[in-house]
């Protein structure tokens, strides 16, 4: 898929997913988001950028961590995700956080303007993630940190069958190379190539728990490219895709509920300019 088309699919797909995303994924992703923030070790007064921020689940916690003397900017390609995040910030009374619609591969920010860049489960969706990593390094101050999480290996994510099932019904792949960065050392090597020194690399196992097949299926839909494809399916195709997906996760059904295995990779990096200055 051409990068320009892939970005458009992501933008409008996540617009469709925005209204239901929190209700379907907030609990399931709380663990890996907490680990990302723990690894980031945000300090009061720091300037933080949250890339692919979605509805602000990580961004708002980061704003609380840096306190009133700090500043957090959340950016996302989806206008509706950004609007929801802005609303939640206002509802929470947070005045040190702002949100903008922005392309992660072309950040409209000055060089060396951020202390910490975060990206929670967003890098896999980008057409050119290596370009995004170079952009993160560009806007980072010398010695600053980049902390990233991605989904792990395909074989360790029980829901991974979804992409193949949906791809059988569309002309082109809905999310090509989604699991590439979750393969051993691939994300770490990409960070190193972007001149970011890898300090920590962790692989986390988890279970995505759903009370019913409907919950499991609705959550599967709440992802940009899949949501867009689903919106264009007729009733017959929807029934077929839903049936195949629930059959694929049946090994992890417990009565009417599901506990689907998942894996994540978390990487903590620093700007190499600090290392050069110390030598």
Secondary structure, DSSP 8 states (H G I E B T S, - for coil): --HHHHHHHHHHHHHHHHHHHHHHHHHHHHHHHHHHHHHHT--TT-EEEEET-TTSHHHHHHHHHH-TT-EEEEEES-HHHHHHHHHHHHHTT--SEEEEE--TTS--S-TT-EEEEEEES-GGG-TTHHHHHHHHHHHEEEEEEEEEEEE--GGG-GGGHHHHHHHTTSSS-SSTTTTGGGSTTHHHHHHHHTTEEEEEEEEEEEEEEESSHHHHHHHHH-SHHHHHHHHT--HHHHHHHHHHHHHHTGGGEETTEEEEEEEEEEEEEEEHHHHHHH-
